[in-house]
Structure formats: C-alpha cells, structure tokens
Amino acid sequence: MNAAGSPLLPPALEALLARRSLGVKHLVEPGPDDAALAAMAAAALRAPDHAELVPYRLRVVRGDARRRLARLFEQAARDAGKDGAAAGVDAERALRAPVTVAVLARIDLGHPLVPAHEQWIALGAALANFLNAAQALGYAGKMLSGAKVRHAALQAAFCAPGETLVGWVALGTAASPAQPGGARQPRRAKAAPADILASWS
Ligand SMILES: Cc1cc2nc3c(=O)[nH]c(=O)nc-3n(C[C@H](O)[C@H](O)[C@H](O)COP(=O)(O)O)c2cc1C
C-alpha cells in the first residue's frame, strides 16, 4: 500500500493505467525524433499478431510535409461541405501537431489461417503499444480519424494498393504538464474492470 492506501503497482502497470490521449491543440514541440519513433514502432511490433502478418504500416509526417497534409485536410473538409473557416481549422490540425503518423491497415482478406478480424485486432494492439511507448518516452498525442479517411485524395496520398487509411496519430509534447497526457494527471474514469470481467463456467 502507498500513503494514500492504494495498492502499490509495478511501474510498468502504473504507466499503462496513466495513459491518456491529448488533442492536437494541446501539443507543442518537440515531437518524437527518429530514435523515439523507432522505439515506438518497436513497441508496436511487440503486440500480439497471429502468424506475424504485421497488417499495418506507419507513415511519418513532419516538417514541410505537414503543409501538404494541411492542404489535403482542407480539401477534404471543403468537399465535405465545410466553409472556409471550418476547413481552416482542419488544416490547422496538420500544422499544429509536431509529428503526425498515418496509420495504414494491410488486411489480407483471403488469408487461409488468420481472418480479417484478427488482423484488425493485431493493428489495434500495435496502435496501443505505439501510444503507450510515446507516453513512456514523455510525449503526448491522440489517434484521430474522421470522415476524411475516406477522402479519395487522402487515400491516394497515403495508401498503396490494398491498404486502408485508418487515421493519424498526432504527436508532440504536452503544452502544460498539468494537462491530460502531461505529468501524472489522474486518468478519466472509463468502464470498470467488473463491467468487462466475469467468471465463466
Ligand atoms: C482508430 C481510432 C480512431 C479514432 N478517431 C477519433 C477521432 O476522429 N476523434 C476523436 O476525438 N477521437 C478519436 N478516437 C479516440 C481517441 O483517440 C481517444 O482514444 C479517446 O478520445 C479517449 O481518450 P483516451 O485515449 O485518453 O482514453 C479514435 C480512436 C481510435 C482507436
């Protein structure tokens, strides 16, 4: 037990329980550098993955490439009927995040052993590891998608044949350590363990 009467947990579990997302408007420089991104990708690759299919790819957008992404976000917003101001907000999302990582799925629908749903689960597990690793390295961020993942120009910009654009992980440093995703903020309550855990006989 600690001073507050809570059971002491291993630091790795404490870190998992403390993970939370932080939106783009709360992110500042620096974003993860090459070494940090490689460590995060290595953590993603440690996730459970039936038959080691690695049914995902990650594409890093940073520096000037953010301007191209911003133009594509703006175009998608306009094509979805948003006005100039609202489209500008969408464009700003690409420019504000120090690093954005596109998440692409490569689902083999005809795989003889591993059905599609297991491949999606492997992608989700990899994504969770990626986000946990980012936070362990001191970064913050959030997985985002939206209708724009179905926009043809964005799909063409990111996807090789057979790939699906899942969305983007916005990454950076928490603007304030007092913000969610910054240092040691208590995690917002979610479903309780008892909601998902029951004995079976
Ligand atoms: C594949 C995927 C796509 C998501 N897309 C969005 C999104 O477009 N907008 C959003 O606000 N949250 C989105 N989320 C949820 C957030 O990333 C985040 O998990 C959620 O806000 C809960 O916060 P937490 O991670 O701190 O519990 C998405 C999550 C996943 C896994």
PDBQT file of the ligand as one rigid body, heavy atoms in Angstrom, charges set to zero:
ROOT
HETATM    1  C1  LIG A 301      -8.927   4.108 -34.701  1.00  0.00    +0.000 C 
HETATM    2  C2  LIG A 301      -9.345   5.225 -33.786  1.00  0.00    +0.000 A 
HETATM    3  C3  LIG A 301      -9.829   6.412 -34.332  1.00  0.00    +0.000 A 
HETATM    4  C4  LIG A 301     -10.218   7.468 -33.504  1.00  0.00    +0.000 A 
HETATM    5  N1  LIG A 301     -10.695   8.625 -34.070  1.00  0.00    +0.000 NA
HETATM    6  C5  LIG A 301     -11.027   9.665 -33.263  1.00  0.00    +0.000 A 
HETATM    7  C6  LIG A 301     -11.458  10.898 -33.817  1.00  0.00    +0.000 A 
HETATM    8  O1  LIG A 301     -11.536  11.086 -35.034  1.00  0.00    +0.000 OA
HETATM    9  N2  LIG A 301     -11.797  11.896 -32.971  1.00  0.00    +0.000 N 
HETATM   10  C7  LIG A 301     -11.700  11.739 -31.603  1.00  0.00    +0.000 A 
HETATM   11  O2  LIG A 301     -11.997  12.691 -30.878  1.00  0.00    +0.000 OA
HETATM   12  N3  LIG A 301     -11.272  10.584 -31.060  1.00  0.00    +0.000 NA
HETATM   13  C8  LIG A 301     -10.940   9.561 -31.843  1.00  0.00    +0.000 A 
HETATM   14  N4  LIG A 301     -10.501   8.382 -31.297  1.00  0.00    +0.000 N 
HETATM   15  C9  LIG A 301     -10.465   8.248 -29.830  1.00  0.00    +0.000 C 
HETATM   16  C10 LIG A 301      -9.275   8.951 -29.209  1.00  0.00    +0.000 C 
HETATM   17  O3  LIG A 301      -8.069   8.578 -29.866  1.00  0.00    +0.000 OA
HETATM   18  C11 LIG A 301      -9.136   8.629 -27.706  1.00  0.00    +0.000 C 
HETATM   19  O4  LIG A 301      -8.856   7.276 -27.514  1.00  0.00    +0.000 OA
HETATM   20  C12 LIG A 301     -10.396   8.995 -26.963  1.00  0.00    +0.000 C 
HETATM   21  O5  LIG A 301     -10.583  10.388 -27.033  1.00  0.00    +0.000 OA
HETATM   22  C13 LIG A 301     -10.355   8.561 -25.482  1.00  0.00    +0.000 C 
HETATM   23  O6  LIG A 301      -9.295   9.180 -24.833  1.00  0.00    +0.000 OA
HETATM   24  P1  LIG A 301      -8.226   8.308 -24.040  1.00  0.00    +0.000 P 
HETATM   25  O7  LIG A 301      -7.391   7.613 -25.082  1.00  0.00    +0.000 OA
HETATM   26  O8  LIG A 301      -7.483   9.297 -23.209  1.00  0.00    +0.000 OA
HETATM   27  O9  LIG A 301      -8.993   7.330 -23.191  1.00  0.00    +0.000 OA
HETATM   28  C14 LIG A 301     -10.105   7.322 -32.101  1.00  0.00    +0.000 A 
HETATM   29  C15 LIG A 301      -9.575   6.149 -31.557  1.00  0.00    +0.000 A 
HETATM   30  C16 LIG A 301      -9.208   5.102 -32.381  1.00  0.00    +0.000 A 
HETATM   31  C17 LIG A 301      -8.653   3.839 -31.764  1.00  0.00    +0.000 C 
ENDROOT
TORSDOF 0
